[in-house]
Amino acid sequence: VELSCIIKSTVTPEPRIEWKKIRDGETSYVFFDNKMQGDFVTRAEILSRTSLVIKNTTRMDTATYRCEVAAPYDTKTIDEINIQLTVQ
């Protein structure tokens, strides 16, 4: 499955991008400090700098995924998007 976080324009040369998983009120890192975290290390990757690809998805992957972008040199320094993933 591919979850896309599209950055339209930025002045910041390398904006910081983080992905988080929110399930049952618990938030955990998926992609932090430029590397995959937890069980995503072996089954997920970042494409085109912003899209999260999760391989071999299961019902345990059903959650809200949040992409957070920090661009300190831009007018809007931080933004986020939530994507609801439901695996049947």
C-alpha positions in Angstrom: 0.0 0.0 0.0 1.3 3.5 -0.8 0.4 6.5 1.4 1.3 9.8 -0.2 2.3 13.0 1.5 2.8 15.6 -1.3 4.8 18.8 -0.7 3.7 21.4 -3.2 6.4 23.9 -2.7 9.0 24.7 -0.1 11.9 27.1 0.4 13.6 24.8 2.9 16.1 22.7 0.9 15.6 19.5 3.0 12.3 19.7 5.0 12.1 17.1 7.8 9.5 14.5 7.1 8.1 12.1 9.7 5.4 9.4 9.5 3.5 8.3 12.6 0.9 5.5 13.2 -2.0 6.3 15.5 -4.1 3.3 16.6 -6.3 2.9 19.6 -5.1 6.2 21.0 -1.4 5.2 20.8 1.0 7.0 18.6 4.2 5.3 17.4 6.9 6.3 14.9 6.9 4.7 11.4 9.6 6.9 9.8 11.7 9.1 12.1 15.2 10.6 11.9 15.4 9.5 8.2 14.9 5.8 9.0 12.1 3.3 9.4 11.2 2.4 13.0 9.9 -0.8 14.7 8.4 -3.5 12.6 8.3 -1.2 9.6 12.1 -1.5 9.2 11.8 -4.8 7.3 8.6 -4.1 5.4 8.3 -0.4 4.5 10.2 2.2 2.6 10.0 5.9 1.5 9.5 6.6 -2.2 10.2 10.0 -3.8 11.2 11.4 -0.4 7.6 11.6 0.9 5.4 8.6 0.1 5.3 5.7 2.5 5.0 2.2 1.0 4.0 -0.6 3.4 4.5 -4.1 2.1 2.6 -7.2 3.3 -0.1 -5.2 5.0 -2.3 -6.9 7.6 -5.2 -5.9 9.7 -2.8 -4.8 12.3 -1.8 -2.0 9.9 -5.3 -0.5 10.1 -4.8 2.9 11.7 -4.5 6.6 11.0 -1.1 7.5 9.5 0.2 11.1 10.0 2.7 12.7 7.7 4.4 15.7 9.4 6.5 18.1 7.4 8.8 20.7 9.1 10.2 23.4 6.8 11.9 26.0 9.1 12.7 28.5 6.3 9.1 28.6 4.9 6.2 30.9 5.9 4.3 27.9 7.2 7.0 26.1 9.1 5.0 22.9 9.9 2.1 21.0 8.4 0.6 17.6 8.6 -1.9 15.3 6.9 -3.8 12.3 8.4 -4.6 9.3 6.2 -7.0 6.6 7.4 -5.9 3.1 6.3 -8.3 0.2 6.6 -7.0 -3.2 5.8 -9.8 -5.7 5.3 
